[in-house]
């Protein structure tokens, strides 16, 4: 019996996907669970696996094409089985553009196991990122790209590196790999001679052509999601902002003392801030909350979203139970999450389920900014740079390392005094970092 290959929902917020590369040719034998293709979701590049055994008889969309979740994109069947009726009906979504998610539609496949939230995840269907009633995006199409260079036993590369190399017309065999075991990763492709690293709207930019007035660059899946999520946040949410400046001189001394103990004890200022935010949220659960429309959910666990800039936009991996982890544990986890986020290799359960978020632009020399709330969360903290500033103290002026933070608050959940008390506690923890050990 033939098995239909659908564009599956490989992430909780995925509405359409771009087929980056077919890993099986028509006529190839496939077994259930074997990877058929690489798909760009709204957050990462994921593997689409076969749901049955047989031969890949037909591929219904080309590499580079974008289509809705639930669309039939291929057929697996016996070599002699008649699939004419399936092929003729292919290329259309398995369900109307509104209604239940494609995975719930009769005949549509179950979602990938990677899309399931981990045990104890804070988010359930009632608090999923998609707002109830939001219309699903219509089927779009992206320009065709050249097929990625075929993988061989000698050329190991990440899916993102293969995609970038194909888009830029580069031979992977001529690029040295800096990843584990000599694997070619994104930074190797970007650093290849003659390649521009500029981007626009999340897509690699080709060199300007003389005489052109402008260039139109198609949106990537992650940029489409960012645009939709921002529209859901900045308009409907009544947001107010609280800005405070903290003294980080003692935190800097603690960080230096830890580094002196060896590499195993090195932590960043961001790690210290994340630990302090998580600890403060345990004392102010009214800020560790989600707005659910007809109720407010207050969480007893702290799952911190950590905004990470990637070429295509922004992704927010989650440090689960951050308040229960030590500084070294947070440091190891944040480094790993950030590296895999930039390589687009995070699993869906690693970037969903946050109860509060932190965005840090201090490393870019930004002194102060405001961040946009990620609904249904009730707040987000924007972290600026740590700079030496003259400070008046006990009748004299001295230079101290200072940090400016701004908290964006959903006024439906957090009142001004509530947010101010949270920042007071955060100030105590950062200015007397020894408290983070208790």
JOQUI-V227678 format. One record per residue. N is the residue number from 1. SS is DSSP state (A for helix, B for strand, O for the rest). OMEGA is omega in degrees with one decimal (* if undefined). Layout:
BEGIN
n	ss	omega
N	SS	OMEGA
N	SS	OMEGA
END
This chain:
BEGIN
n	ss	omega
1	O	-176.9
2	O	175.2
3	B	178.9
4	B	176.6
5	B	-178.4
6	B	165.4
7	O	-173.5
8	O	173.2
9	O	-175.6
10	O	172.3
11	O	-176.1
12	O	-176.2
13	O	-175.7
14	O	176.2
15	O	175.3
16	B	-179.1
17	B	176.3
18	B	179.9
19	B	-176.6
20	B	-175.4
21	B	168.3
22	B	177.9
23	O	176.3
24	O	177.0
25	O	172.7
26	O	-177.4
27	O	179.8
28	O	175.6
29	B	179.7
30	B	175.7
31	O	-178.7
32	O	-179.1
33	O	179.7
34	O	-177.9
35	B	179.0
36	B	-172.5
37	B	172.3
38	B	-174.8
39	B	174.2
40	B	176.5
41	O	178.0
42	O	-176.5
43	O	-171.6
44	O	172.5
45	B	-173.1
46	B	177.6
47	B	174.7
48	B	-173.4
49	B	178.1
50	O	178.5
51	O	179.2
52	O	179.5
53	O	175.7
54	B	179.5
55	B	174.8
56	B	-173.5
57	B	-175.3
58	B	170.3
59	B	-171.2
60	O	173.9
61	O	-177.8
62	O	174.9
63	O	-179.5
64	O	-178.2
65	O	177.5
66	B	-178.7
67	B	-178.0
68	B	169.2
69	O	-179.4
70	O	178.8
71	B	175.4
72	B	-176.2
73	B	-179.9
74	B	180.0
75	B	173.3
76	B	-178.2
77	B	174.3
78	O	-174.9
79	O	-176.4
80	O	-176.6
81	O	179.3
82	O	-178.4
83	O	-175.1
84	A	-176.9
85	A	179.3
86	A	-178.6
87	A	-178.8
88	A	179.5
89	O	-175.5
90	O	175.8
91	O	177.6
92	O	179.5
93	B	-178.8
94	O	-178.9
95	O	175.8
96	O	-174.5
97	O	176.0
98	O	178.8
99	O	-175.7
100	O	179.5
101	O	-175.0
102	A	-177.8
103	A	-178.5
104	A	-177.6
105	O	179.7
106	O	178.9
107	O	178.5
108	O	-176.1
109	O	175.5
110	O	178.5
111	O	177.1
112	O	179.9
113	A	180.0
114	A	-177.5
115	A	-179.8
116	O	179.3
117	O	179.6
118	O	178.8
119	O	179.5
120	O	178.8
121	O	-175.5
122	O	-171.9
123	O	174.3
124	O	-176.9
125	A	-179.2
126	A	-179.3
127	A	178.1
128	O	-175.5
129	O	-179.0
130	O	178.6
131	O	-178.6
132	O	178.4
133	O	178.2
134	O	179.7
135	O	177.8
136	O	179.5
137	O	178.2
138	O	-179.6
139	O	177.0
140	O	176.8
141	O	178.2
142	O	179.0
143	O	178.3
144	O	176.0
145	O	178.4
146	O	178.7
147	O	178.8
148	O	179.3
149	O	-178.0
150	O	179.7
151	O	176.3
152	O	-179.8
153	O	-175.8
154	O	-176.9
155	O	178.1
156	O	-176.5
157	B	177.1
158	O	177.4
159	A	-179.7
160	A	178.8
161	A	178.9
162	A	179.8
163	A	180.0
164	A	-179.5
165	A	179.2
166	A	-178.4
167	A	-176.4
168	A	176.9
169	O	-177.2
170	O	176.1
171	O	-179.0
172	A	-179.1
173	A	-179.0
174	A	-177.0
175	O	176.3
176	O	-178.4
177	O	179.2
178	O	179.8
179	O	179.2
180	A	179.4
181	A	-179.3
182	A	-179.4
183	O	178.2
184	B	-179.6
185	O	-173.6
186	A	-175.2
187	A	178.2
188	A	179.1
189	A	-179.5
190	A	-178.2
191	O	179.4
192	O	-177.5
193	O	174.5
194	O	-177.2
195	O	174.9
196	O	179.9
197	O	178.2
198	O	177.3
199	B	174.7
200	B	-179.8
201	O	176.1
202	O	-178.1
203	B	179.3
204	B	-178.1
205	O	172.5
206	O	179.3
207	O	179.4
208	O	177.2
209	O	-177.5
210	O	179.6
211	O	178.3
212	O	176.6
213	O	-178.6
214	O	175.4
215	O	174.8
216	O	-179.4
217	O	-179.2
218	O	177.8
219	O	170.5
220	O	-179.0
221	A	-178.1
222	A	179.1
223	A	175.2
224	A	-179.3
225	A	178.5
226	A	-179.2
227	A	-179.3
228	A	-177.4
229	A	179.0
230	A	178.8
231	A	178.3
232	A	-172.9
233	A	-167.5
234	A	179.7
235	O	-173.5
236	O	-172.5
237	O	174.7
238	O	-171.9
239	B	168.8
240	B	-170.2
241	B	176.8
242	B	-179.2
243	B	179.0
244	B	178.2
245	B	-176.7
246	B	174.7
247	B	-178.0
248	O	-177.9
249	A	-180.0
250	A	177.6
251	A	178.1
252	A	178.3
253	A	178.7
254	A	179.9
255	A	179.0
256	A	179.2
257	A	178.2
258	A	180.0
259	A	-179.9
260	O	179.4
261	O	179.5
262	O	-176.9
263	A	-177.4
264	A	-176.9
265	A	-178.4
266	O	176.1
267	O	178.0
268	O	173.6
269	A	179.9
270	A	177.7
271	A	179.4
272	A	-179.9
273	A	179.3
274	A	178.8
275	A	-179.8
276	A	178.9
277	A	-179.8
278	A	179.5
279	A	179.3
280	A	179.9
281	A	176.4
282	A	178.3
283	A	-179.4
284	O	-177.7
285	O	178.3
286	O	175.4
287	O	-179.3
288	O	-166.7
289	B	174.3
290	B	173.3
291	B	-175.9
292	O	176.8
293	O	179.7
294	O	176.6
295	O	176.5
296	B	178.4
297	B	177.0
298	B	-174.6
299	O	175.8
300	O	177.2
301	O	-177.2
302	O	176.7
303	O	-172.6
304	B	170.9
305	B	-176.4
306	B	-176.3
307	B	179.0
308	B	178.3
309	B	174.7
310	B	-176.9
311	O	-176.2
312	O	-179.5
313	B	-172.6
314	B	173.6
315	B	-172.7
316	B	174.5
317	B	-172.2
318	B	170.7
319	B	-176.4
320	O	179.2
321	O	-176.2
322	A	-179.2
323	A	-176.6
324	A	-177.2
325	O	177.4
326	O	-177.7
327	A	-178.9
328	A	178.4
329	A	178.4
330	A	-179.6
331	A	179.7
332	A	-176.4
333	A	-178.5
334	A	177.8
335	A	-179.8
336	A	-179.0
337	A	-178.5
338	A	-179.4
339	A	-178.7
340	A	175.2
341	A	-179.3
342	A	178.5
343	O	178.1
344	O	-177.6
345	O	177.5
346	O	172.6
347	O	-178.0
348	A	-178.3
349	A	179.3
350	A	177.1
351	O	173.0
352	O	176.3
353	O	179.8
354	O	177.3
355	O	179.7
356	B	-176.3
357	B	177.5
358	B	177.1
359	B	-174.6
360	B	175.6
361	O	-178.2
362	A	-178.6
363	A	176.8
364	A	179.3
365	O	179.6
366	O	-177.4
367	O	-173.7
368	O	174.5
369	O	175.5
370	O	-179.1
371	O	-179.2
372	O	-177.4
373	O	177.6
374	O	-175.9
375	O	11.3
376	O	178.3
377	B	-175.9
378	O	-178.3
379	B	174.8
380	B	-178.0
381	B	178.3
382	B	-174.9
383	B	176.6
384	B	-178.4
385	B	175.7
386	B	-173.7
387	B	173.0
388	B	-178.3
389	B	175.1
390	B	-177.6
391	B	176.0
392	B	-179.9
393	B	177.1
394	O	174.0
395	O	178.7
396	B	179.9
397	B	177.8
398	B	179.3
399	B	-179.3
400	B	174.6
401	B	-173.7
402	B	-179.4
403	B	177.1
404	B	179.2
405	B	176.4
406	B	179.1
407	B	173.2
408	B	-173.8
409	B	171.4
410	B	-172.8
411	O	176.0
412	O	-177.5
413	O	-173.0
414	O	173.7
415	O	-178.1
416	A	-178.8
417	A	179.2
418	A	177.8
419	A	180.0
420	A	178.7
421	A	176.5
422	A	-179.8
423	A	174.8
424	A	178.6
425	A	178.2
426	A	177.0
427	A	179.9
428	A	-176.8
429	A	-179.2
430	A	-178.9
431	A	172.8
432	O	-170.7
433	A	175.9
434	A	179.1
435	A	-178.9
436	A	179.3
437	A	-175.0
438	O	*
END
